[in-house]
Amino acid sequence: MNRNRTTGLAIVAALSAALLGGCEAPSLGQLFSGEKTQASTEVSGQKPQQEEETNVVKKKQPSLEETIQMVDGVPTVTNPAELTVVVNKKRALPADYIPSDLVEPNVPFPFDEKVEKRMMRAEAAGALEKLFALAKEQGIELYAVSGYRSYRTQKSLFDTYVQTQGAEHAAAYSAVPGKSEHQTGLAMDVSGADAQTRLEESFASTPEGQWLAANCAKAGFIIRYVQGKEDITGYAYEPWHLRYVGTDIAEEIMSKGITLEDYFQQAETAQKQ
């Protein structure tokens, strides 16, 4: 049998096998060049690279229990510098913790004083700038009101709340020193141009408040203290309080309407399955 006849029969056989098997027939160019087709890849047992990448196991997220230790009788976080650190009434920051990368974001403030509350950690500050720029493009005017707050400043603020508003009000709307997210450098209180709704629950119903809730995750922020979740966060609803956690986590939290605590609980449950 001559060479041309042998090649022709091989091509016919390959085309017939592909058609009978319900697969897409390979082109003549693929047969002559030796290029692998989907059918030949499946037969050989080799998975496409994209599928292999999809099946890569994600890095284990440490549980809340794994990032806490007792310090002088106070449950204290062991990962204060992590972007996903969880700080609440049951999880304190080290009293001497000061972020090493504090900077001032280039966004509008409703005051001129150069004080610490203008500061945020570098990554969070950059994200806030992006969020404010997006708001401006869409006709929304936002102001940064209060960012980083040292342990000392938080103590002074909390004591003032207790003296002027009473201990119960202070416990609901302010944090005991060491248990404020503002000390992480990852939080910023935000408002619109109207001073009447600044740091007030009514901010949620303003155009600025509604826009913030709908878009903050695009820059990696969440509304940290969610309405109806006070029993989980320990704090009253604060539609003005933004917390930076990164885009992926923020989008998941905001789309589900859950808290940062819920996110870690769900992640831990999923990892056990």
N, C-alpha and C positions, 0 to 999 in steps of 0.2 A: 504494500500500500504506500502511495507516495506521501510526501510530507504535507502538501497542501490539503489532501483528502483527510489526513489524520487531524489536522488543525480544524478543518471544517466540522468534522464529526464531534470534536470536543466542544466546539462553540454551541452546536445544536443541543448537545447533551446538557450543557450548563444552563442554556435558556429554558429547556424543557423542565429541568429539575426545579428551577426557580418559579416557573409559572404554576406547576403542579403543586408546589408547596405553599402557594398563596403569597409568596414574597414578591417584591418588586424585582423585575428582571434586571440584571446588571447590563451596563452598556457594553458595546463592543470594545470601546476604548479601555474600559476597566478590565475586561478579560485579557486583552493583549498586553496591558501594562502590568498586570498582576496586582492592581489596586484592590484592597479589601472592600467588600460591600457590607451592608448591615447584616445580610444573611450569613455571610462567611464569618463575620465577627461573632454572631450569636452561636454559630456552630462550634467555633473554636473555644467558646466559653469565656472570651475576653469581654469585659464590660467597657462601654465608652467612658472616657475620662470624666465627663460631666457627671455621670451617674456615680462614679467612684467618689468624686468630691462631695456629692450630695450626702453620701453615707458616712462622711467623716464624723466621728463622735465629737460633740462640742466639749470644750473644757468645762470641768465640773465647777459649778458655782458654790462657793463655801456657804454653809448654812449660817443662820444668825447665831446659833449656839457655838459654832466654831470660831466666831470672831468676838467673843466676849470673855472677860476675866474679872475677877473681883480685885479691886484696888482700894484698900482702906474701907472695906465694906460696901463699896459702890460698884455696881456692874459697869465696867468700862470697856469700850471697844478696843480691839487690838489692831484695827486697820483704819486709823483716823484719816490717812492720806488717800485712801481709795475713793474713786469717783462714785462708787456705789455704797459707801459707808452708810449704815442706818443709825441715826441718832434720834432718840425719843426719850420719854420720861423713864424708860427702863434701861436705856443704853446711853451712858455718858461718854463724852470725849475726855481725854486726859486734861486736867486743869491747865497744864502748861503747853497744850498743843497750839501752835501758831503755824498756819500754812507757809511754806517757804517760797511760794510763787505768786504772792498777791500782787495784782496790778489794778489799775483803774480802767474800766472799759470806756471806750469813746462813745458814750451815749448821753442823752440829756438828763440832768438832775434838776429837781425843783429848788435847789439851794446852791450857794456858791462856796460854802466852806469846804476846805480841804481836810476832810475827816475820814476815819477808817471805814465808815459805812459806804464809802464810794468804791471800796475795793472788792475784788473777787479773785479767785484762783485763775491763772492765765487761760486755761482751756475754757472755763465757764465764761470768762469775760469775753473771749472771742465769739463764743456762741451767742451771748447776749447781744453783741453788736450785730450779728447776722439776723437775729430775731427782730431787733428794732428797725433794721434796714428793710426787712420784709414788710413790717407793719407800715412803715412810711410809704413804701411803694403802693400800698393798698389804702392809703388815706387814713391810717390809724396813727394817732400821736400818743406815744408812750413815754413815761418818765421812770427812771430808776430811783427808788426812794431809800432803800436800806439794804446793804449787802453784808460784808464781813463785820462781825461783832466779836470782840475779844471776850475772854472769860470775865475780866474785870468790868468791862462795859456792861455785859449781860447781868452781872451781879447788881450793879448800880440800877439798871433798868428794872429788874425784877423787884428789888427792894422798894423802888418808887411806886410800882404797880400795887404792891401790898399796902403801902401807906395811904395811897390815894383811892384805890378801887376795892381794896379788901383782898384777903388771901384767896377766896374762891374764884374771883374774877382773874386774879393774877395767875392762878393755876391753869385756867382755861385758855387764856390768851397770851401768856408769856411763859418762858421756860426758866427752870431753875438753872443757875450758872453751871455750865458744863454739858447741859442737855439741850442746847439750842443749835439748830442747823446752821444758823448764821456764823457760828464759830468755825464751821468747816470751810467757809469761803466759797461754798457751792450754791448758796441761796441768795435771792434778791427779791425784795418786795417791790412791786411794780404798780404804777397807777396811770390814769389818764390825765388830761389837763385839768379836769374838774377837781379842785381840792376838797369839795364836799364829800366825794366818794372815796377819797384817799384812805387806804387801810380800813375800809368799811365793807361790810358784807354786801351792801348795795352796789359795789363796784361790779359784781357779777352780772348785773342786768344792764350795764352800760355797753355801748358798742365796743369800747376798748376791752372790757372784761370778757365779753362774748368772743371777740376775736382772739384774745389771749388763750382762752380755753380750747378753742378750735385749732390753733396753730402753734402753740408753744412746743409741742413734741417735734416739730420739723427742725428745730434747732437743738433738740436734746433736753428740753425742760419738761417738767410735770407740774401740775397744781398739786402741791405736796399734801395739803390738808383738805381732803375731799368732804363734801357735804354728805352727811349720813354715815360717815366712817369714823366719827369721833371716838367710838369705843376701841378702835384699832390704833389710830394715830395718837390719841390722847389729847388732841387739841380741837378747838372749834373750827368750823369751816373758814378758810382764808383764801378767797379767790385771787388774792393779790400775791400770794407767796409762791414764787417759782423756785424749783430745785433742779439743778443740773445733774443728769445721770447718764447722758449720752443718747444719741438718736434711737438706736435699736430698742433699748429698754424703755425709753420715754414713749415711743410709739405704741409699744405693747401695753404699757400701763394706762395710757390715755384712751386707747381704743377699747380697752376692757372696762374702764371706769373703776380701776382698783387702786390700792395704795402701794407704796414701796414695800411695806411689810407683807402685803398679799403676794406681791411678785416673788419675793424670796420664798415664801411658804409654798407657792405653786411650783416653783423651780425645784425645791427640795423634794416635793411629792413626785414630780415627774422623773427625777433622777433615781428614785427608789423603785420605779416600775420597770 
